[in-house]
Amino acid sequence: MSLENNGEKKGTGQTGVPSLNQLYFYLTEGCNLACRHCWLAPKLDTTGFHYPTLPVDLFEKVIREAKPLGLRGVKLTGGEPLLHPHFIRLLEIVRREELSLTIETNGLLCTPPTAREMAKSAKRFVSVSLDGTDQATHEWVRGVPGSFEAARRAIKNLKNAGIRPQIIFTVMRGNADQVEGMIRMAEEMGAGSVKFNLVQPMARGEKLHQVQENLSIGELIELGRYVERELAPRTRLRLFFDFPRAFRALSRLANGDGCGLCGILGILGVLADGTYALCGIGEQVPDLVFGRIGEVPLERVWRENRVLQALRQNLPEGLEGVCSRCLLKGRCLGSCVAQNYYRSGNLFSPFWFCDQAEEAGLFPTSRLMDS
């Protein structure tokens, strides 16, 4: 179902207007790293003064309009969110509004004072990207010298401030042999959890898929099961391998580790240029940008935007391909509809991982309705 006809099909999914639970703020169009896998592909900006950042008054305006719609929390991401020239002021606003706080950072600018400011939020979750257990590997991924030690310092600064951050490690062919080593490093540094991300075939990540620097579907499935079944029981850390729910162990599904209902129906993105979007993919796909702050009321966007209405009306029953037959589609909701649209121009097309797994005969038949 494309955007051109998505209002015509009405499935048996959610048709009401849900609460706007969380805003994802993409604070900057720039980043001080040049990561080879990034799905947003921000412009390299080592100072934070070259490219647009979201004005503080617009940040406040969006939060003010979102609270009556049910807002409970915000995520600050980028580009690199700490490049925002008024980042501390943004943290103060979040605390004043008593919202939960999630921050995704590469750590380069996470000084001890900044870490302490983050720690002032009662409900906070901070993740730091670290893509190798040694300098050469991490900086091969991240593209900037010195970024390995900077990320390690950030984790130390956060721990000293009372935050046990999550480490995000994006798995690709060049670092897959360091998965277990990263768990041990995370334990030593005092992290709270490790999340293993997949390279999504969007923007720079699409190029990695084309040159086969990502792992094959079979290799990813095998690695994910190794993490869940063998490595997770041997560490006190919480481990998350971010492959679709259909591939996760029954024990993980039963205890709810990272397997709750997808939040896409309660999330809205805010881009650095002051526009609303499905998420950060709006920087790559104009179809998924919903209007500008101040020019259209947030309540109207949330209630009336045709993309959001289509998702409410058609998830999960409108999903296509192997996702339409998956027993876990009510939890997964297509895994990433932004990725699905980027790939095919169709919000409801099957997720690339599941589609390729079915083609290779690797999709678990026990998770299919027609098995």
URVENWO-V410387 format. One record per pair of residues at least 4 apart in sequence whose ideal C-beta (glycine too) atoms are under 8 Angstrom apart, sorted by the first residue. I is the first residue (numbers start at 1). GAP is how many residues later the second one is. If there is no record, write none. Layout:
i={I/I}
gap={GAP/GAP}
//
This chain:
i={1/1/1/1/1/1/1/1/1/1/2/2/2/2/3/3/3/3/3/3/3/5/6/6/6/6/6/6/7/7/7/9/9/9/10/10/10/11/11/11/11/11/11/12/13/13/13/13/13/13/13/14/14/14/14/14/15/15/16/17/17/17/18/18/18/18/19/19/19/19/20/20/20/20/20/20/20/20/21/21/21/21/21/21/21/22/22/22/22/22/22/22/22/22/23/23/23/23/23/23/23/23/23/23/23/24/24/24/24/24/24/24/24/24/25/25/25/25/25/25/25/25/25/25/26/26/26/26/26/26/26/26/26/26/26/27/27/27/27/27/27/27/27/27/27/27/27/28/28/28/28/28/28/28/28/28/28/28/28/28/28/29/29/29/29/29/29/29/29/29/29/30/30/30/30/30/30/30/30/30/30/30/30/31/31/31/31/31/31/31/31/31/31/31/32/32/32/32/32/32/32/32/32/32/33/33/33/33/33/33/33/33/34/34/34/34/35/35/35/35/35/35/36/36/36/36/36/36/36/37/37/37/37/37/37/37/38/38/38/38/39/39/39/39/39/39/39/39/40/40/40/40/40/40/40/41/41/41/41/42/42/42/42/42/43/43/45/45/45/45/45/48/48/48/48/49/51/51/52/52/53/53/53/53/54/54/54/54/54/54/54/54/55/55/56/56/56/56/56/57/58/58/58/58/59/59/59/59/60/60/61/61/61/62/62/62/62/63/63/63/63/63/63/63/65/65/65/65/66/66/66/66/67/67/68/69/69/69/70/71/72/72/73/73/73/73/73/74/74/74/74/74/75/75/75/76/76/76/76/76/76/76/77/77/77/77/78/78/78/79/79/80/80/80/80/81/81/81/81/82/82/82/82/82/82/83/83/84/86/87/87/88/88/88/89/90/91/91/91/91/91/91/92/93/94/94/94/95/95/95/99/100/100/100/100/101/101/101/101/101/102/102/102/102/103/103/103/103/103/104/104/104/105/105/105/105/105/105/105/106/106/106/106/106/106/107/107/107/107/107/107/107/107/107/107/108/108/108/108/109/110/110/110/110/110/110/110/111/111/112/112/112/112/113/114/114/115/115/115/115/115/115/115/116/116/118/118/118/118/118/119/119/119/119/119/124/125/126/126/126/126/127/127/127/127/127/128/128/128/128/128/128/128/128/129/129/129/129/129/129/130/130/130/130/130/130/130/130/130/130/131/131/131/131/131/131/131/132/132/132/132/132/132/132/132/132/132/133/133/133/133/133/134/134/134/135/135/135/136/137/137/137/137/138/138/138/138/139/139/139/139/139/139/140/141/141/141/141/142/142/143/146/147/148/149/150/151/152/152/153/154/154/155/155/155/155/155/155/156/156/156/157/158/158/158/159/159/159/159/159/159/164/164/164/165/165/166/166/166/166/166/167/167/167/167/167/167/167/168/168/168/169/169/169/169/169/169/169/170/170/170/170/171/171/171/171/171/171/171/171/171/171/172/172/172/172/172/172/173/173/173/173/174/175/176/176/176/178/179/179/179/179/179/179/180/180/181/182/182/183/183/183/183/183/183/184/185/186/186/186/186/187/187/187/187/191/192/192/193/193/193/193/194/194/194/194/195/195/195/195/196/196/196/196/196/196/196/197/198/198/198/198/198/199/199/199/199/199/200/200/200/200/201/201/201/201/201/201/201/202/202/202/202/202/202/203/204/205/205/206/207/208/208/209/209/215/215/215/216/217/217/217/217/217/217/218/218/218/219/220/220/220/221/221/221/221/221/222/223/223/224/224/224/224/224/225/225/225/226/226/227/227/227/227/228/228/228/228/228/228/229/229/230/231/231/232/235/238/240/240/241/242/243/243/243/244/244/244/244/244/244/244/245/245/245/245/245/245/246/246/246/246/246/246/246/246/247/247/248/248/248/249/250/251/252/252/252/253/253/256/259/260/261/261/261/262/262/262/262/262/263/264/264/264/264/265/265/265/265/267/268/268/268/268/268/268/269/269/269/269/269/269/270/270/270/270/270/271/271/271/271/271/271/271/274/274/274/275/275/275/275/275/275/276/276/276/276/276/276/276/277/277/277/277/277/277/278/278/278/278/278/278/278/279/279/281/281/281/281/281/281/282/282/282/282/284/285/285/285/285/287/287/288/288/288/290/290/290/290/291/291/291/291/292/293/296/296/297/298/299/300/301/301/302/304/305/306/307/307/308/309/310/310/311/311/311/313/314/314/314/314/315/315/315/315/315/316/316/316/316/316/316/317/318/319/319/319/319/319/319/319/319/320/320/320/320/320/321/321/321/321/321/322/322/322/322/322/322/322/322/323/323/323/323/323/323/323/323/324/324/325/325/325/326/326/326/326/326/327/327/327/328/328/329/329/332/333/334/334/334/334/334/335/335/335/335/335/336/336/337/337/337/338/339/339/339/340/340/340/340/340/340/340/340/341/341/341/341/343/343/344/349/350/350/350/351/352/353/354/354/355/356/357/357/358/358/363/363/364/365/366/367}
gap={4/5/8/309/313/317/319/345/346/347/4/343/344/345/284/303/304/307/338/342/344/4/300/301/304/308/341/342/299/302/303/304/305/309/5/303/304/302/303/304/305/306/307/305/299/300/301/302/303/304/305/4/251/298/299/301/297/298/296/285/286/295/52/247/248/294/50/51/53/247/46/49/50/51/246/247/248/282/49/50/51/52/242/245/246/49/50/51/52/53/241/244/245/246/39/40/43/48/50/51/52/244/245/246/247/50/51/53/243/244/245/246/255/256/29/34/49/50/51/52/56/65/244/245/14/28/51/52/53/243/244/245/246/254/257/26/27/49/50/51/52/54/56/57/60/63/245/14/17/20/23/24/25/26/50/51/52/53/55/56/244/13/14/16/22/23/24/50/243/244/254/12/13/14/15/18/20/21/23/48/49/50/53/4/7/11/12/13/14/47/48/49/52/75/12/13/14/16/48/51/74/76/77/112/11/47/73/75/109/110/111/114/10/108/109/110/94/96/106/107/108/169/104/105/107/168/171/172/177/104/133/135/162/167/168/171/4/165/166/167/161/163/164/165/166/241/242/300/38/39/163/240/241/243/244/162/163/242/243/9/36/37/38/241/7/8/4/5/6/34/38/5/35/36/37/36/28/221/220/221/30/31/32/219/4/5/30/216/217/218/219/220/4/219/4/30/33/34/37/4/4/216/235/236/4/31/34/211/4/33/4/232/233/4/208/231/236/4/8/11/30/31/34/36/4/232/233/234/4/5/202/232/4/30/231/229/230/233/196/28/27/28/26/27/28/29/50/20/25/26/27/28/27/28/29/5/11/14/25/26/27/28/4/26/27/203/5/26/194/4/193/25/26/28/29/6/22/23/24/5/23/26/27/28/32/4/26/6/4/4/27/4/26/29/4/4/4/10/26/27/29/30/4/4/5/7/27/6/25/26/24/21/23/24/25/17/20/22/23/24/22/23/24/25/15/21/22/23/24/23/25/64/4/5/21/22/23/24/49/22/23/36/41/44/45/21/22/23/40/43/44/45/46/47/48/39/42/43/46/5/4/5/18/43/44/47/48/4/46/4/45/48/49/4/4/43/4/39/42/43/45/46/48/4/45/6/8/40/43/45/5/39/42/43/44/39/41/32/37/39/40/38/39/40/41/68/23/26/27/30/37/38/39/40/13/22/38/39/40/41/8/18/21/22/25/37/38/39/52/55/6/7/10/11/38/39/44/4/5/6/7/8/9/16/43/46/50/4/45/48/49/52/4/14/44/4/13/14/4/4/37/38/41/4/9/10/13/4/5/6/7/8/9/34/29/31/33/34/5/6/4/4/4/4/4/4/4/4/37/4/4/11/4/10/12/34/35/36/4/33/34/4/5/6/7/4/5/6/30/31/32/26/27/28/26/27/25/26/27/28/29/15/19/22/24/26/27/28/26/27/29/6/10/13/25/26/27/28/26/27/28/29/4/5/8/25/26/27/28/44/49/52/4/27/36/41/42/43/39/40/41/42/39/4/39/43/47/4/4/17/44/47/48/52/4/51/4/4/12/4/11/48/52/54/56/4/4/5/7/8/51/4/48/49/50/46/45/46/44/45/46/47/43/44/45/46/44/45/46/47/27/28/31/43/44/45/46/45/16/22/44/45/155/6/9/10/14/15/5/136/139/152/4/5/7/8/138/142/151/4/79/82/137/140/141/81/4/4/9/4/4/5/6/4/5/4/5/8/4/4/136/139/140/143/145/4/142/144/4/4/23/133/4/22/26/136/141/4/4/18/4/17/19/23/24/4/22/24/4/5/4/5/12/14/4/11/13/20/21/24/4/20/4/4/8/7/4/19/17/18/7/16/4/5/110/4/84/88/91/107/109/110/8/14/83/86/87/90/80/81/82/86/108/117/118/121/110/117/4/5/11/4/4/4/5/6/7/6/75/4/72/71/69/70/72/69/70/71/72/73/4/47/51/69/73/46/47/50/68/12/8/9/10/33/34/40/7/8/9/10/11/13/4/5/6/7/23/4/5/6/9/11/12/18/18/19/20/7/14/15/16/17/18/13/14/15/16/17/22/25/4/5/6/11/12/13/4/10/12/29/30/59/60/9/59/4/7/57/58/60/61/4/6/7/8/58/4/53/56/57/20/54/19/50/53/11/15/17/18/4/5/10/14/4/5/4/5/4/4/4/4/4/7/6/5/4/4/4/40/4/4/4/37/4/26/36/5/4/5/33/34/4/18/19/22/33/7/13/14/16/17/18/7/30/4/5/7/10/14/15/29/31/4/26/28/29/30/28/29/33/34/37/4/28/32/33/35/36/41/46/6/9/11/12/25/27/28/31/5/26/43/44/45/6/28/41/42/43/40/41/42/4/39/4/5/19/4/6/13/14/16/17/4/5/16/18/19/4/15/4/10/11/4/4/12/13/4/6/7/8/9/10/11/12/4/5/6/8/6/9/5/6/4/5/8/4/4/4/4/9/4/4/5/6/4/5/4/5/4/6/5/4}
//
